[in-house]
Amino acid sequence: MPSTESPPLSRLNDLLACEGVAWGALALSVLVTLGFWRYSEADFAKRADDRFHYRAEQEKQVLLDRMQDYELVLRGAAGLFSASDAVSRGEWRAYLKPLMLEISRPGILGTGFAEMVPAEQRAAHEQAIQREGFADYRITPVGERPLYSSIVYIEPFTGRNARALGYDMFAEPVRREAMERARDSGLPALSGKVTLVQETDEVAQPGFLIYLPVYRSSLPVSSVAERRQALFGFVYSPFRAHDLMNEVFKDPGREVEIELFDARPTPVSLLFSSEDRARQARHVTEMPLEIGGHLWTARFHSSLRFEENTASAQPQMILLGGLGLDLMFFAVLYTNARHRRKMSEAALKLEESRDSFRALVENVPGTVFRVSLKSPWSVTHLSHGIEALTGEPCERYLSGELSYVLLIHPEDRASVRESLAKAVAERTAYSIEYRINTADGQTRWVSERGCVSYDKAGEAQWLDGVILDITDRKLAEAAIRDLAFYDPLTQLPNRRLLFDRLEQQLLASSRSGRFGALLFIDMDNFKAINDSLGHQVGDQLLIEVAQRLRAAVREKDSVARLGGDEFVILLEDLGDDSCEASRAAGQVSQKILTLLNQTYRLNGYLCASTPSIGVTVFCGHVERCNELIRQADQAMYRAKAGGRNQVCFFEEA
């Protein structure tokens, strides 16, 4: 009997019966698998590298912020001399003691003052200090020099620091270079790597110093020559590099290790290394740090913990799984080719096809169904996956005892009916996601896809489709959205969401002409609480602060956490002019001060942490988001410098 198959179908069957096609498909699928494997490896490596550089930038900023804090301490000490050239030893001690730098700024070895003494005044200077009760006082090292710089004050005046009294730092080249740079610029100057006079022979550490010049208040300092003439001395702080950096980078679970070099990275210039032994790190980057007019180089290495956290078996799984699927696909094609050549009877092919279909339907993830579209819409086929989905066996649906339609969430039934009606009317497939209520009272998300079959007359006969449980995917999507835009600790919007809302508010303000304000809040003494009582108490404090901030503002205002103990509040629609907006922002700021000044009972401890608040008022899209944040941050630092626990508005001057 002649073949009834069309020529194209016949040629397709011939191809599928050819074993060479299976080998070709294997080669192509292996190439595709290798491509996906290499892409996955490169993608994971890039994401790990991006995360490493982000962590390195964070550690760099921590170090810069800490060094800036020490500069602020020196500026405050210099300000004491600005008020009076004759600062007594008692006044110096009385000024520094309440600062409690060993608690508020751990890592600093001391804060001192070195007076510049011309050679002709040396004897009188030594006698004056001896009369203060220091009978053995001498300027050291001995020797004739035209100008001396003698350390006369240093607090705390105990232990190592007592050895520094009378030391002439101007006689040592590295210290002298930094002192001259500070003298000529009038700015803080960081010295190179030195051995501090406070060091003993047993455990000597690399050291460095920060200098800030003190000029005689009666003399002008507008030029370099005038500043040299008016120089009275230097306030300074010495640091032991290991002690300081171990305090700054003391997190045992850190993901980034650091090596700090003075100027260029060489073994001789090494200041500090957070790792005791050398290890070949997977990620390394170097970053220059300019502090006090002096260059440091920070070399960051990925820690073993970071590399373990960013390691992924997914590329290997893609490779092995892909090759396995390739072999399975090859086996299917190869076996099918051999099988097709052996098939001779149409009845046998039909039977095998029917059995394969049944096995496929029952093993397809989810539920496969066929429903009659004619009244009473009876279920003619339903796979056993319905029981795992709804908690009810398929027999109850097939018998008509239960109706699947009643399980659909009431809010979603209308959209499901609309999708089905549209598919029937347009004779197209449909795909819809909706919720169902299961037998155990749970609500699950499902994805339903299907199409309608018609008879020769064009009448809709039945609906074929598959229902998949996508609850886990929906939960994952929601979790991803929360991680992307909300702080996981306080549940406040994070930096990304804040910037988005701020950009929208700037656009809205441009259209309406209404003013808004941005509040930058930093919690005073938070680090002392966090370090002394533990991170768990610190986290509870941040959560309580977030709750109080929410209570202090309107529902339409935005409260966000930038990181650490820094919060930002976006106040919208405060008025038609800047004065009205400033008054409104000031009222909210005072309310926040009142709320945050109340004590916190955390894990059995009674704690107090006041806020320093910086405020900037805006209208329209004149300023960029980063500039507004900077303005509010600058105002906050004024509040810090002014004694903390207060509100300062940004001023252009």
VEXDREN-2710 file (C-alpha; in Angstrom, 1 decimal):
% VEXDREN-2710
k/r/px/py/pz
1/MET/0.0/0.0/0.0
2/PRO/1.4/3.4/-0.9
3/SER/2.4/5.7/2.0
4/THR/-0.3/8.2/3.0
5/GLU/2.2/10.5/4.7
6/SER/3.0/13.9/3.1
7/PRO/6.6/14.3/1.8
8/PRO/7.7/16.8/4.5
9/LEU/6.4/14.5/7.3
10/SER/8.1/11.5/5.6
11/ARG/11.4/13.3/5.4
12/LEU/11.1/14.3/9.1
13/ASN/10.6/10.7/10.1
14/ASP/13.6/9.7/8.0
15/LEU/15.7/12.2/9.9
16/LEU/14.5/11.0/13.3
17/ALA/15.3/7.5/12.3
18/CYS/18.9/8.5/11.4
19/GLU/21.5/7.9/14.2
20/GLY/23.7/10.6/12.7
21/VAL/21.1/13.2/13.7
22/ALA/21.4/12.1/17.4
23/TRP/25.2/12.5/17.2
24/GLY/24.9/16.0/15.7
25/ALA/22.4/17.0/18.3
26/LEU/24.7/15.8/21.0
27/ALA/27.6/17.9/19.7
28/LEU/25.5/21.0/19.4
29/SER/23.9/20.6/22.9
30/VAL/27.4/20.0/24.5
31/LEU/28.6/23.3/22.9
32/VAL/25.6/25.1/24.3
33/THR/26.1/23.6/27.7
34/LEU/29.8/24.6/27.7
35/GLY/28.8/28.1/26.7
36/PHE/26.3/28.4/29.6
37/TRP/28.8/27.0/32.0
38/ARG/31.5/29.6/31.0
39/TYR/29.0/32.4/31.2
40/SER/27.8/31.3/34.6
41/GLU/31.3/31.1/35.9
42/ALA/32.1/34.6/34.6
43/ASP/28.8/36.0/36.0
44/PHE/29.4/34.6/39.5
45/ALA/33.0/35.8/39.4
46/LYS/31.9/39.3/38.4
47/ARG/29.2/39.5/41.1
48/ALA/31.8/38.3/43.7
49/ASP/34.3/40.9/42.5
50/ASP/31.6/43.7/42.6
51/ARG/30.7/42.7/46.1
52/PHE/34.4/42.6/47.2
53/HIS/35.0/46.1/45.8
54/TYR/31.9/47.3/47.6
55/ARG/33.1/45.9/50.9
56/ALA/36.6/47.3/50.3
57/GLU/35.0/50.8/49.7
58/GLN/33.1/50.4/52.9
59/GLU/36.3/49.6/54.9
60/LYS/38.1/52.4/53.3
61/GLN/35.3/54.8/54.3
62/VAL/35.4/53.5/57.9
63/LEU/39.1/54.3/58.1
64/LEU/38.7/57.8/56.5
65/ASP/35.8/58.6/58.9
66/ARG/37.8/57.5/61.9
67/MET/40.8/59.6/60.9
68/GLN/38.5/62.6/60.3
69/ASP/37.2/62.1/63.8
70/TYR/40.7/62.5/65.2
71/GLU/41.3/65.6/63.1
72/LEU/38.1/67.1/64.7
73/VAL/39.6/66.4/68.1
74/LEU/42.7/68.3/67.2
75/ARG/40.7/71.2/65.8
76/GLY/38.9/71.4/69.1
77/ALA/42.2/71.4/71.0
78/ALA/43.5/74.1/68.6
79/GLY/40.4/76.2/69.3
80/LEU/41.4/76.2/73.0
81/PHE/44.6/78.1/72.1
82/SER/42.7/80.4/69.7
83/ALA/40.8/81.7/72.8
84/SER/44.0/82.3/74.7
85/ASP/47.7/81.9/73.9
86/ALA/48.4/81.1/77.6
87/VAL/46.7/77.8/78.1
88/SER/47.8/76.2/81.4
89/ARG/48.5/72.6/82.0
90/GLY/45.4/72.4/84.2
91/GLU/43.2/74.0/81.5
92/TRP/44.6/71.5/79.0
93/ARG/43.8/68.6/81.2
94/ALA/40.3/70.0/82.1
95/TYR/39.5/70.4/78.4
96/LEU/40.5/66.8/77.4
97/LYS/39.3/64.8/80.4
98/PRO/35.5/65.2/79.7
99/LEU/36.0/64.1/76.1
100/MET/36.9/60.6/77.3
101/LEU/38.8/59.9/74.1
102/GLU/39.7/56.4/75.2
103/ILE/36.0/55.6/75.0
104/SER/34.6/57.9/72.4
105/ARG/37.6/57.6/70.0
106/PRO/39.4/54.4/71.0
107/GLY/42.7/53.9/69.3
108/ILE/44.2/57.3/70.0
109/LEU/47.3/57.2/72.2
110/GLY/47.0/60.7/73.5
111/THR/46.6/64.4/72.6
112/GLY/49.4/66.7/73.2
113/PHE/50.8/70.2/72.6
114/ALA/54.4/70.9/71.5
115/GLU/55.7/74.5/71.9
116/MET/58.1/76.0/69.4
117/VAL/61.2/77.3/71.4
118/PRO/63.9/79.4/69.7
119/ALA/67.5/78.5/70.7
120/GLU/67.9/81.7/72.7
121/GLN/64.8/80.9/74.9
122/ARG/65.7/77.3/75.5
123/ALA/67.1/77.8/79.0
124/ALA/64.3/80.0/80.2
125/HIS/61.8/77.6/78.8
126/GLU/63.3/74.6/80.6
127/GLN/63.5/76.5/83.9
128/ALA/59.8/77.5/83.6
129/ILE/58.7/73.9/83.1
130/GLN/60.9/72.8/86.0
131/ARG/59.2/75.3/88.2
132/GLU/55.9/73.5/87.4
133/GLY/57.1/70.5/89.3
134/PHE/59.1/68.6/86.6
135/ALA/62.6/68.9/88.0
136/ASP/64.2/66.6/85.4
137/TYR/62.6/68.3/82.5
138/ARG/65.0/68.8/79.5
139/ILE/64.5/69.2/75.8
140/THR/65.6/66.0/74.1
141/PRO/67.5/64.9/72.1
142/VAL/70.3/67.1/73.3
143/GLY/72.2/69.3/70.8
144/GLU/72.4/72.8/69.5
145/ARG/69.6/73.7/67.0
146/PRO/68.2/77.0/65.9
147/LEU/64.6/76.0/66.8
148/TYR/63.2/73.4/69.1
149/SER/59.7/71.9/69.5
150/SER/59.2/70.6/73.0
151/ILE/56.2/68.5/74.1
152/VAL/54.9/70.3/77.1
153/TYR/51.4/68.9/77.4
154/ILE/50.1/65.4/76.7
155/GLU/47.0/63.7/78.1
156/PRO/46.6/61.2/79.5
157/PHE/50.0/61.9/81.2
158/THR/50.6/58.3/82.3
159/GLY/52.5/55.3/81.2
160/ARG/54.0/55.6/77.8
161/ASN/53.0/59.2/77.3
162/ALA/55.0/60.4/80.3
163/ARG/58.2/59.5/78.4
164/ALA/57.3/62.0/75.6
165/LEU/57.6/65.1/77.9
166/GLY/60.3/67.4/76.5
167/TYR/60.8/65.5/73.2
168/ASP/61.8/67.7/70.3
169/MET/59.8/66.2/67.3
170/PHE/61.2/69.0/65.0
171/ALA/64.6/67.3/65.3
172/GLU/63.4/64.2/63.5
173/PRO/63.2/64.4/59.7
174/VAL/59.9/62.5/59.1
175/ARG/58.1/64.3/61.9
176/ARG/59.6/67.7/60.9
177/GLU/58.3/67.3/57.3
178/ALA/54.7/66.8/58.5
179/MET/55.1/69.7/61.0
180/GLU/56.4/72.1/58.3
181/ARG/53.6/71.0/56.0
182/ALA/51.0/71.7/58.7
183/ARG/52.7/75.0/59.6
184/ASP/52.7/76.3/56.0
185/SER/49.1/75.1/55.1
186/GLY/47.4/75.7/58.4
187/LEU/45.7/72.3/57.9
188/PRO/46.1/68.9/59.7
189/ALA/49.1/67.0/58.5
190/LEU/49.8/63.3/58.8
191/SER/53.4/62.2/59.2
192/GLY/55.1/59.3/57.6
193/LYS/55.9/56.0/59.3
194/VAL/57.9/56.5/62.5
195/THR/58.8/54.8/65.8
196/LEU/57.1/56.7/68.6
197/VAL/59.1/57.9/71.6
198/GLN/56.4/56.1/73.7
199/GLU/57.5/52.7/72.3
200/THR/59.4/50.2/74.4
201/ASP/61.9/47.6/73.1
202/GLU/59.6/44.6/73.8
203/VAL/56.7/45.1/71.4
204/ALA/57.5/48.1/69.1
205/GLN/54.9/49.0/66.6
206/PRO/54.9/51.3/63.6
207/GLY/53.6/54.7/64.4
208/PHE/52.5/58.0/62.9
209/LEU/51.3/61.4/64.1
210/ILE/48.7/64.0/63.1
211/TYR/49.7/67.7/63.6
212/LEU/47.6/70.8/63.6
213/PRO/49.4/74.2/63.9
214/VAL/48.6/76.7/66.6
215/TYR/49.3/80.3/65.7
216/ARG/49.5/83.3/68.0
217/SER/46.1/84.9/67.9
218/SER/47.5/88.4/67.7
219/LEU/49.4/87.8/64.4
220/PRO/48.1/87.6/60.9
221/VAL/48.2/84.2/59.1
222/SER/47.0/85.0/55.6
223/SER/50.2/83.9/53.8
224/VAL/52.9/81.2/54.3
225/ALA/55.4/83.7/55.5
226/GLU/52.9/85.1/58.1
227/ARG/52.0/81.7/59.2
228/ARG/55.7/80.8/59.8
229/GLN/56.2/84.0/61.8
230/ALA/53.0/83.5/63.8
231/LEU/53.6/79.8/64.7
232/PHE/53.3/79.1/68.4
233/GLY/53.3/75.3/68.4
234/PHE/51.4/72.2/67.4
235/VAL/48.5/70.2/68.9
236/TYR/49.1/66.6/67.9
237/SER/48.1/63.0/68.5
238/PRO/50.4/60.0/68.2
239/PHE/49.1/56.6/67.1
240/ARG/50.4/53.1/67.4
241/ALA/49.4/51.7/64.0
242/HIS/48.5/48.2/65.2
243/ASP/46.5/49.3/68.2
244/LEU/44.5/51.8/66.1
245/MET/43.8/49.6/63.1
246/ASN/42.9/46.6/65.2
247/GLU/40.3/48.9/66.8
248/VAL/39.0/50.2/63.5
249/PHE/39.0/46.7/61.8
250/LYS/38.1/44.6/64.8
251/ASP/35.1/42.7/63.3
252/PRO/36.2/39.0/63.5
253/GLY/33.7/38.1/60.8
254/ARG/34.8/40.7/58.3
255/GLU/34.9/39.8/54.6
256/VAL/37.8/42.0/53.7
257/GLU/41.4/41.9/55.1
258/ILE/43.6/45.0/54.8
259/GLU/47.3/45.8/54.5
260/LEU/48.1/49.5/55.1
261/PHE/51.3/51.0/53.6
262/ASP/52.9/54.4/54.1
263/ALA/53.0/55.8/50.6
264/ARG/53.8/53.1/48.1
265/PRO/53.3/49.4/49.1
266/THR/56.7/47.9/50.0
267/PRO/57.7/45.6/52.9
268/VAL/59.5/48.5/54.6
269/SER/56.5/50.8/54.4
270/LEU/54.0/48.4/55.9
271/LEU/52.0/50.0/58.7
272/PHE/49.5/47.3/59.5
273/SER/48.2/44.0/58.3
274/SER/44.9/42.4/59.6
275/GLU/46.1/38.9/58.6
276/ASP/49.0/37.3/60.4
277/ARG/49.9/34.9/57.6
278/ALA/50.2/35.4/53.9
279/ARG/47.5/33.8/51.8
280/GLN/46.8/33.9/48.1
281/ALA/43.5/35.8/48.1
282/ARG/41.1/35.5/45.2
283/HIS/40.3/39.2/45.2
284/VAL/42.8/42.0/45.7
285/THR/42.6/45.7/45.1
286/GLU/44.6/48.7/46.1
287/MET/43.2/52.1/47.0
288/PRO/45.0/55.4/47.7
289/LEU/44.0/57.2/50.8
290/GLU/45.0/60.9/51.3
291/ILE/44.8/61.8/54.9
292/GLY/46.2/65.1/56.3
293/GLY/48.0/65.8/53.0
294/HIS/49.9/62.5/53.2
295/LEU/49.3/59.4/51.0
296/TRP/48.6/55.9/52.3
297/THR/47.9/52.9/50.2
298/ALA/45.4/50.3/51.3
299/ARG/45.6/46.9/49.8
300/PHE/42.4/44.9/50.4
301/HIS/42.3/41.1/50.2
302/SER/39.2/39.0/50.2
303/SER/39.0/36.9/53.4
304/LEU/38.5/33.2/53.5
305/ARG/35.0/33.8/54.9
306/PHE/34.2/36.1/51.9
307/GLU/35.5/33.5/49.4
308/GLU/33.5/30.8/51.1
309/ASN/30.3/32.9/51.1
310/THR/30.7/33.9/47.4
311/ALA/31.7/30.5/46.2
312/SER/28.9/28.7/44.2
313/ALA/28.5/25.2/42.9
314/GLN/26.0/26.5/40.3
315/PRO/28.4/26.6/37.4
316/GLN/29.5/23.0/38.1
317/MET/25.9/22.0/38.5
318/ILE/25.1/23.7/35.1
319/LEU/28.0/21.8/33.5
320/LEU/27.3/18.4/35.0
321/GLY/23.5/18.8/34.8
322/GLY/23.7/20.1/31.2
323/LEU/26.0/17.3/30.1
324/GLY/23.7/14.8/31.8
325/LEU/20.7/16.3/30.0
326/ASP/22.7/16.4/26.8
327/LEU/23.5/12.7/27.2
328/MET/19.8/12.0/28.1
329/PHE/18.7/14.0/25.0
330/PHE/21.2/12.1/22.9
331/ALA/20.0/8.8/24.3
332/VAL/16.4/9.7/23.6
333/LEU/17.2/10.7/20.0
334/TYR/19.5/7.7/19.5
335/THR/17.1/5.3/21.0
336/ASN/14.2/6.8/19.1
337/ALA/16.1/6.5/15.8
338/ARG/16.8/2.8/16.4
339/HIS/13.3/2.3/17.6
340/ARG/11.7/4.0/14.6
341/ARG/13.6/1.8/12.2
342/LYS/12.2/-1.2/14.0
343/MET/8.6/-0.1/14.1
344/SER/6.5/-1.8/11.5
345/GLU/2.9/-1.7/12.7
346/ALA/0.8/1.4/13.0
347/ALA/-1.2/-0.2/15.9
348/LEU/1.9/-0.8/17.9
349/LYS/3.0/2.8/17.4
350/LEU/-0.4/4.1/18.4
351/GLU/-0.4/2.1/21.6
352/GLU/3.1/3.1/22.6
353/SER/2.3/6.8/21.9
354/ARG/-0.9/6.5/24.1
355/ASP/1.1/5.0/27.0
356/SER/3.9/7.6/26.6
357/PHE/1.2/10.4/26.8
358/ARG/-0.3/9.0/29.9
359/ALA/3.1/8.7/31.6
360/LEU/4.0/12.2/30.5
361/VAL/0.8/13.8/31.8
362/GLU/1.1/12.1/35.2
363/ASN/4.7/13.2/35.6
364/VAL/4.3/16.8/34.4
365/PRO/4.9/19.1/37.4
366/GLY/1.5/20.5/38.5
367/THR/-1.9/19.4/37.4
368/VAL/-3.0/18.5/33.8
369/PHE/-6.7/18.8/33.1
370/ARG/-9.4/18.6/30.5
371/VAL/-12.8/20.2/31.1
372/SER/-15.9/20.1/29.0
373/LEU/-17.1/23.5/27.9
374/LYS/-20.7/22.4/27.6
375/SER/-23.0/22.3/30.6
376/PRO/-22.5/21.1/33.3
377/TRP/-18.8/21.7/32.6
378/SER/-17.7/18.3/33.8
379/VAL/-14.1/17.3/34.4
380/THR/-13.1/14.5/32.0
381/HIS/-9.5/14.2/32.9
382/LEU/-7.5/15.4/35.9
383/SER/-3.9/14.3/36.9
384/HIS/-3.0/13.2/40.4
385/GLY/-1.1/16.5/40.9
386/ILE/-4.4/18.1/42.0
387/GLU/-4.2/16.4/45.4
388/ALA/-0.7/17.9/46.2
389/LEU/-2.0/21.3/45.1
390/THR/-5.4/21.4/46.8
391/GLY/-5.3/18.6/49.4
392/GLU/-8.2/16.8/47.8
393/PRO/-8.0/13.6/45.6
394/CYS/-8.7/13.9/41.9
395/GLU/-11.6/11.4/42.2
396/ARG/-13.8/14.0/44.1
397/TYR/-13.4/16.4/41.2
398/LEU/-14.0/13.8/38.5
399/SER/-17.2/12.7/40.3
400/GLY/-18.5/16.2/40.5
401/GLU/-18.5/16.1/44.4
402/LEU/-16.1/19.1/44.4
403/SER/-15.8/22.1/42.1
404/TYR/-12.4/23.6/41.5
405/VAL/-14.0/26.9/40.6
406/LEU/-15.1/27.3/44.2
407/LEU/-11.4/27.1/45.4
408/ILE/-10.5/30.2/43.4
409/HIS/-10.0/33.3/45.6
410/PRO/-13.2/35.4/45.4
411/GLU/-11.1/38.5/44.3
412/ASP/-9.6/36.6/41.4
413/ARG/-12.7/34.8/40.0
414/ALA/-13.7/37.6/37.7
415/SER/-10.3/37.9/36.0
416/VAL/-10.2/34.1/35.5
417/ARG/-13.6/34.1/33.9
418/GLU/-12.6/37.0/31.7
419/SER/-9.4/35.2/30.5
420/LEU/-11.4/32.1/29.6
421/ALA/-14.1/34.0/27.8
422/LYS/-11.5/35.9/25.8
423/ALA/-9.6/32.7/24.9
424/VAL/-12.9/31.1/23.6
425/ALA/-13.9/34.3/21.7
426/GLU/-10.5/34.8/20.1
427/ARG/-9.6/31.1/19.8
428/THR/-6.2/31.7/21.4
429/ALA/-4.4/30.1/24.3
430/TYR/-4.5/31.8/27.6
431/SER/-2.1/32.1/30.6
432/ILE/-3.2/33.6/34.0
433/GLU/-2.0/33.6/37.6
434/TYR/-4.4/33.6/40.5
435/ARG/-4.9/32.5/44.1
436/ILE/-6.7/29.4/45.4
437/ASN/-7.8/28.4/48.9
438/THR/-6.7/24.9/49.7
439/ALA/-8.5/22.3/51.9
440/ASP/-6.2/23.1/54.9
441/GLY/-7.1/26.8/54.8
442/GLN/-3.9/28.0/53.0
443/THR/-3.8/30.5/50.2
444/ARG/-1.6/29.5/47.3
445/TRP/-0.6/31.1/44.0
446/VAL/-1.0/29.1/40.8
447/SER/-0.3/29.6/37.1
448/GLU/-2.8/28.2/34.7
449/ARG/-2.2/27.8/31.0
450/GLY/-4.5/26.2/28.5
451/CYS/-6.3/26.4/25.2
452/VAL/-9.7/25.5/23.8
453/SER/-10.4/22.7/21.3
454/TYR/-13.2/23.0/18.7
455/ASP/-15.1/20.5/16.6
456/LYS/-15.4/20.7/12.8
457/ALA/-18.4/23.1/13.1
458/GLY/-16.3/25.5/15.2
459/GLU/-18.1/24.8/18.4
460/ALA/-15.9/24.9/21.6
461/GLN/-15.7/21.3/22.9
462/TRP/-13.3/21.2/25.8
463/LEU/-10.6/23.1/27.6
464/ASP/-7.1/21.5/28.0
465/GLY/-4.5/23.0/30.3
466/VAL/-2.0/22.7/33.2
467/ILE/-2.0/24.3/36.6
468/LEU/1.4/24.9/38.4
469/ASP/2.0/25.9/42.0
470/ILE/4.0/29.1/41.9
471/THR/3.7/30.1/45.6
472/ASP/7.4/29.8/46.3
473/ARG/8.2/31.9/43.3
474/LYS/5.8/34.6/44.4
475/LEU/7.3/34.6/47.9
476/ALA/10.8/34.8/46.5
477/GLU/9.8/37.7/44.3
478/ALA/8.4/39.5/47.3
479/ALA/11.5/38.8/49.4
480/ILE/13.8/40.1/46.6
481/ARG/11.8/43.3/46.4
482/ASP/12.1/43.8/50.1
483/LEU/15.8/43.1/50.1
484/ALA/16.3/45.5/47.2
485/PHE/14.5/48.5/48.7
486/TYR/14.2/48.0/52.5
487/ASP/16.7/47.7/55.4
488/PRO/16.4/44.2/56.8
489/LEU/17.0/45.3/60.4
490/THR/14.6/48.2/60.8
491/GLN/12.3/47.6/57.8
492/LEU/12.8/51.2/56.8
493/PRO/13.5/52.1/53.2
494/ASN/17.2/51.8/52.3
495/ARG/19.4/54.3/50.4
496/ARG/18.1/53.1/47.0
497/LEU/14.4/53.6/47.8
498/LEU/15.2/56.9/49.6
499/PHE/16.9/58.3/46.5
500/ASP/14.0/57.2/44.3
501/ARG/11.5/58.9/46.6
502/LEU/13.6/62.0/46.9
503/GLU/13.9/62.2/43.1
504/GLN/10.1/61.9/42.8
505/GLN/9.6/64.6/45.5
506/LEU/12.0/67.0/43.7
507/LEU/10.0/66.6/40.5
508/ALA/6.7/67.1/42.4
509/SER/8.1/70.1/44.1
510/SER/9.2/71.6/40.7
511/ARG/5.6/71.2/39.5
512/SER/3.8/72.5/42.6
513/GLY/6.4/75.1/43.9
514/ARG/5.9/73.7/47.4
515/PHE/8.9/73.4/49.7
516/GLY/10.2/70.2/51.4
517/ALA/13.0/69.4/53.8
518/LEU/15.6/66.7/54.4
519/LEU/16.7/65.7/57.9
520/PHE/20.0/63.8/58.4
521/ILE/20.1/62.1/61.9
522/ASP/23.1/60.6/63.5
523/MET/22.9/58.9/66.9
524/ASP/25.4/60.2/69.4
525/ASN/27.5/57.7/71.3
526/PHE/25.9/54.8/69.4
527/LYS/29.3/53.1/68.9
528/ALA/30.1/53.2/72.6
529/ILE/26.8/51.4/73.4
530/ASN/27.3/49.0/70.5
531/ASP/30.9/48.2/71.6
532/SER/30.2/48.0/75.3
533/LEU/26.8/46.2/75.4
534/GLY/27.1/44.2/72.2
535/HIS/25.7/44.3/68.7
536/GLN/22.4/42.7/69.7
537/VAL/21.7/45.7/72.0
538/GLY/22.9/48.0/69.3
539/ASP/20.5/46.5/66.8
540/GLN/17.6/46.8/69.3
541/LEU/18.5/50.4/69.8
542/LEU/18.4/51.1/66.0
543/ILE/15.0/49.3/65.8
544/GLU/13.6/51.4/68.6
545/VAL/15.0/54.6/67.0
546/ALA/13.3/53.7/63.7
547/GLN/9.9/53.2/65.5
548/ARG/10.2/56.6/67.3
549/LEU/11.1/58.3/64.0
550/ARG/8.0/56.8/62.3
551/ALA/5.9/58.1/65.1
552/ALA/7.3/61.6/64.8
553/VAL/6.4/62.2/61.2
554/ARG/3.3/62.2/59.0
555/GLU/2.2/59.1/57.1
556/LYS/3.2/60.6/53.7
557/ASP/6.7/61.5/54.9
558/SER/9.6/59.0/54.4
559/VAL/11.9/57.7/57.1
560/ALA/15.0/55.8/55.7
561/ARG/18.2/54.2/57.1
562/LEU/21.4/55.0/55.2
563/GLY/23.5/52.5/57.2
564/GLY/25.0/52.2/60.7
565/ASP/23.3/54.7/63.0
566/GLU/22.5/57.2/60.2
567/PHE/18.8/58.0/59.3
568/VAL/17.3/60.4/56.8
569/ILE/13.7/61.8/56.9
570/LEU/12.1/63.3/53.8
571/LEU/9.4/65.8/54.7
572/GLU/7.0/66.7/51.9
573/ASP/4.7/69.7/51.3
574/LEU/5.9/72.0/54.1
575/GLY/4.7/75.3/52.6
576/ASP/5.0/77.9/49.8
577/ASP/8.2/79.7/51.1
578/SER/11.4/78.6/52.7
579/CYS/10.7/80.3/56.1
580/GLU/7.4/78.4/56.5
581/ALA/9.1/75.2/55.5
582/SER/12.0/75.9/57.9
583/ARG/9.6/76.5/60.8
584/ALA/7.8/73.2/60.0
585/ALA/11.0/71.3/59.7
586/GLY/12.3/72.8/62.9
587/GLN/9.1/71.7/64.7
588/VAL/9.4/68.1/63.5
589/SER/13.1/68.2/64.4
590/GLN/12.3/69.3/68.0
591/LYS/9.7/66.6/68.2
592/ILE/12.3/64.0/67.2
593/LEU/14.8/65.4/69.7
594/THR/12.2/65.0/72.4
595/LEU/11.4/61.4/71.4
596/LEU/15.0/60.3/71.0
597/ASN/16.1/61.9/74.2
598/GLN/13.9/59.5/76.1
599/THR/15.9/56.5/77.6
600/TYR/15.8/53.1/76.0
601/ARG/15.3/49.9/77.9
602/LEU/17.1/47.3/75.8
603/ASN/17.7/43.7/76.9
604/GLY/17.8/44.7/80.6
605/TYR/19.9/47.8/80.1
606/LEU/18.8/51.4/80.5
607/CYS/20.6/53.3/77.7
608/ALA/20.6/56.9/76.4
609/SER/21.6/58.0/72.9
610/THR/20.8/61.5/71.7
611/PRO/20.6/62.6/68.1
612/SER/22.5/65.2/66.1
613/ILE/20.2/66.5/63.4
614/GLY/21.1/68.4/60.2
615/VAL/18.3/70.0/58.1
616/THR/18.2/71.3/54.6
617/VAL/15.2/72.9/52.9
618/PHE/14.6/72.5/49.2
619/CYS/12.1/73.5/46.5
620/GLY/12.1/72.1/42.9
621/HIS/14.7/70.2/41.1
622/VAL/17.5/72.7/41.6
623/GLU/19.7/70.4/43.7
624/ARG/20.6/66.8/42.9
625/CYS/19.8/64.1/45.4
626/ASN/23.4/63.6/46.4
627/GLU/23.9/67.3/47.0
628/LEU/20.9/67.5/49.3
629/ILE/22.2/64.5/51.3
630/ARG/25.6/66.3/51.5
631/GLN/24.0/69.5/52.7
632/ALA/22.0/67.8/55.4
633/ASP/25.1/65.7/56.4
634/GLN/27.2/68.9/56.7
635/ALA/24.5/70.5/58.9
636/MET/24.5/67.3/61.0
637/TYR/28.3/67.6/61.5
638/ARG/27.8/71.2/62.7
639/ALA/25.4/69.9/65.2
640/LYS/28.0/67.3/66.3
641/ALA/30.7/69.9/66.5
642/GLY/28.4/72.2/68.4
643/GLY/27.9/69.8/71.3
644/ARG/25.5/67.2/69.8
645/ASN/21.9/66.6/70.8
646/GLN/20.7/69.6/68.7
647/VAL/19.4/70.7/65.3
648/CYS/21.4/72.7/62.8
649/PHE/20.2/74.0/59.4
650/PHE/22.4/74.0/56.4
651/GLU/23.8/77.4/55.5
652/GLU/25.5/78.1/52.2
653/ALA/28.2/80.2/53.9
END
